[in-house]
Amino acid sequence: MAVAAAAAAGPVFWRRLLGLLPGRPGLAALLGRLSDRLGRNRDRQRRRSPWLLLAPLLSPAVPQVTSPPCCLCPEGAHRFQWIRNLVPEFGVSSSHVRVLSSPAEFFELMKGQIRVAKRRVVMASLYLGTGPLEQELVDCLEGTLEKSLQAKFPSNLKVSILLDFTRGSRGRKNSRTMLLPLLQRFPEQVRVSLFHTPHLRGLLRLLIPERFNETIGLQHMKVYLFDNSVILSGANLSDSYFTNRQDRYVFLQDCVEIADFFTELVDAVGDVSLQLQGDDTVQVVDGMVHPYKGDRAEYCKAANKRVMDVINSARTRQQMLHAQTFHSNSLLTQEDAAAAGDRRPVPDTWIYPLIQMKPFEIQIDEIVTETLLTEAERGAKIYLTTGYFNLTQAYMDLVLGTRAEYQILLASPEVNGFFGAKGVAGAIPAAYVHIERQFYSEVCSLGQQERVQLQEYWRRGWTFHAKGLWLYLAGSGLPCLTLIGSPNFGYRSVHRDLEAQIAIVTENQALQQQLHQEQEQLYLRSGVVSSATFQQPSRQVKLWVKMVTPLIKNFF
């Protein structure tokens, strides 16, 4: 009995043990590999249903709210206040939050925001494509920069772009060549940073060819910021994401504190990245350790400090702002404060930035996501979507071992972004089918088909890239929380890449309705997965794909 319990508790046990080993990367890596092997062995045994019931007990406890209660923010004002112990909490009016629904709307909004930007444009993405639509976006940036110089009172407009080094350097015509004219023409106003994972170095860097080197780790955040407004999304800056690749997008309008935070976050990652020069060379920021030529541990330590300083300083700043805004005169009620005109409106929506950068030992998004899955009560509904269904073992255990109902939306093979690709990449959709079938079989073996349901998105001529979740409390027909941003809930998102998303918690019914409609529109284009799904000819997976998938699933 004790041995079986230990096996079931494996992933959480190892993760907690790893957390006790800062500064021991060798031992941590060994334990990580043991954890992976333990997980694979448990998958083969298929006898863990009694122990899945322990998942809520084995996961990290919910952090306790430490802020003092008051008339304006009483303890328990909303049940997710514990997140503010990890990250800054931004209280806003729901009228400043708008959910977008289509690639075209996303593209047109970005161009419009660039054209009217006066102070800053900050864009973080995996890459910038090389087609006419991407050139149109670059032309918008050029026009706005030109206008800033010719204005009667020239503005101090700055443009900062953060991309991944390996993806942004792929091919002769690439993200770098697209942006070089801006760097050459506006050297004092434009900054292009290219993040290079510290894990791609030495002989590994020399031997792994282009495209395959992107599996080691990437800059995957998607943040698009214009003055004091921000778009958070999972979409990249490429033509399909502007036309027929379905994603999610939220526009935070005139939210200066949030814009400041994400500007500082992108600047921090930019500072530990390579800087593109006008002659297409790259340089390290003065005083910074080189990401793949310098000492890896020293680089990661410096990067951790740079990013965590942003998070911690913003958290402190927001706590002080909250105190000044709502606590400077404890005798005032909310109504008195509003009538006096010297207080901000009491927020009905809260934004929490969740950052995951495991190469730098930053695991905030992972902690929050696991806690949300753990704490969802019986009767609650979680709609979870990912374009690449490859959940970590910890997330799978929580889905299968907790009480909430789950509807998981994933891409059918035909709308997978790799469908029809040449070479080995063309087999990736089949690998996802294999992973999906394994998970569905486990759901069935546990008799949980009613509680955990898979659905496949399909739309002719489109691909699917949406990711995130919507949480409906028990008895509610509208979501009170959503996660939206770049993570896919897979191994790469948790362990390899740099990720950012936001948790939006709202009490406003109109915004809840927006989120509900967004969820419904995505799920309406899906079909429920059943055993018959895997009998279709398009779902037959070749033997070699089945054999290779366990070996490579942590790389895609």
Beta strands, then each sheet from edge to edge (+ up, - down):
strand 1: 90-92
strand 2: 97-100
strand 3: 120-124
strand 4: 158-164
strand 5: 190-195
strand 6: 223-226
strand 7: 229-233
strand 8: 245-246
strand 9: 249-252
strand 10: 274-276
strand 11: 282-284
strand 12: 349-357
strand 13: 362-363
strand 14: 381-386
strand 15: 405-411
strand 16: 452-457
strand 17: 463-464
strand 18: 468-472
strand 19: 481-485
strand 20: 498-506
strand 21: 526-528
sheet 1: 1+ 12- 13+
sheet 2: 1+ 12- 20+ 19- 18+ 14- 15- 16- 21+
sheet 3: 2+ 9- 7+ 6- 3+ 4+ 5+ 10- 11+
sheet 4: 8+ 17+
end
